Amino acid sequence: MRILFAKVIIFIVLVPVTVVAIVPYIVLRRSGVIDWPRISVIGSLAGFCGILCAGLSLYCAWEFAVHGHGTPAPIDPPQVLVTKGLYKFNRNPMYVGIVGLILSEALFFGSLSLLVFATVLWFGFHLFVIFYEEPHLRHKFGTAYEEYCRRVPRWGVALRPF
């Protein structure tokens, strides 16, 4: 189990930190936004939402390790279909959290460039989910995944948990 958690930590450091910290920093520098904004009500709300979204993504990674016996990385995916926690309400809460965090950064910094990055990233996630993840999960988990898809939306929120 320690090895599994170590792999999850490595994934979190390599992928999400790159997507939500390093790339946005580069985008902000290239667009000329390099200073921290003055604290405002909107900036504070954006920061709070960003923290919530980061927590959401970390919690999902934890669910993959504990309940799925795998990691968020496609090369070491969960061995069990994860339908607990936030996955009862949305099929892709980790992606939602990551995009939400970048949208929070865009609002916090007042950056149109980060808004564009968040949109492109969500579109990339959407294509990845449709063309790779969902077909792979249908093949791996069969009717259990089909039932899950019928009851839990890809991007929206299920009013009745799975």
Residue pairs with C-beta under 8 A, 6 or more apart in sequence:
4 65
4 69
4 70
4 71
5 65
7 71
7 73
7 76
8 61
8 62
8 64
8 65
8 71
8 72
11 61
11 71
11 72
11 73
11 76
12 58
12 61
12 72
15 72
15 73
16 57
16 98
19 98
19 102
19 121
20 54
20 98
20 101
20 102
20 105
23 117
24 102
24 105
24 114
24 117
27 111
27 113
27 114
27 117
28 34
28 109
28 111
28 113
28 114
30 113
31 111
31 112
31 113
33 109
33 110
33 111
33 113
37 43
37 108
37 109
37 110
42 107
43 107
43 108
45 107
46 104
46 105
46 107
46 108
47 104
47 108
49 100
49 103
49 104
49 107
50 100
50 101
50 104
50 105
50 108
52 100
53 96
53 97
53 98
53 100
53 101
53 104
54 97
54 101
55 97
56 86
56 93
56 94
56 96
56 97
56 100
57 93
57 94
57 97
57 98
57 101
59 85
59 86
60 72
60 85
60 86
60 87
60 93
60 94
60 97
61 71
61 72
61 94
63 82
63 84
63 85
63 86
63 87
64 70
64 71
64 72
64 78
64 82
65 71
67 78
67 80
67 82
67 84
67 85
68 77
68 78
68 79
68 80
68 81
68 82
69 78
69 79
69 80
70 76
70 77
70 78
70 79
70 80
71 77
71 78
72 94
74 132
74 133
77 136
81 137
81 141
81 144
81 145
81 148
83 148
83 152
83 162
86 93
87 93
87 152
87 162
88 152
88 158
88 161
88 162
89 152
89 157
89 158
89 161
89 162
90 96
90 152
90 153
90 154
90 155
90 156
90 157
90 158
91 148
91 149
91 152
91 153
91 154
91 155
92 125
92 129
92 154
92 155
95 122
95 125
95 129
96 155
98 121
98 125
99 118
99 121
99 122
99 125
102 114
102 117
102 118
102 121
103 114
103 115
103 118
105 111
105 114
106 112
106 114
106 115
106 117
106 118
126 155
129 154
134 149
137 145
138 145
138 146
141 148
148 162
151 158
151 160
151 162
152 158
152 162
